[in-house]
Amino acid sequence: MKEILKVQKGIENILGAEVHYDINAGGASEFYIEDAEFTIGVGDGSEHGAKYSFDIYDDGAVNTLTSGKSNDEKDLIKKVLSATKKYKKQLLIQTESVSK
């Protein structure tokens, strides 16, 4: 996905904290705050019938808060950022001990 920086910066703006980015073993992009309990994963959506998909996990990246998919990068970015805004309180509860 070419627009990784847009996703990373958008999540940072929403959460008000530095967001890190890695690629997991499955090739998906993962966004997280150091020592936090959540992960936002964005990757190939072919198993979901789309070009891209995303998941937002909390509670040590165990519970899925929400998922989505899209065939368009810009649309996927909108969906990821919208979901991040919707679950902001839950994500920040997990990161209370993280200094900003």
ZIJOKA-V297332 format. One record per run of one state. SS is the DSSP state (H for helix, E for strand, L for the rest). FROM is the first residue (numbers start at 1). TO is the last residue. If there is no record, write none. Layout:
# ZIJOKA-V297332
{{SS;FROM;TO} {SS;FROM;TO}}
This chain:
# ZIJOKA-V297332
{{L;1;3} {H;4;15} {L;16;19} {E;20;23} {L;24;28} {E;29;32} {L;33;38} {E;39;44} {L;45;45} {H;46;48} {L;49;51} {E;52;58} {L;59;62} {E;63;70} {L;71;72} {H;73;86} {L;87;87} {H;88;93} {L;94;100}}
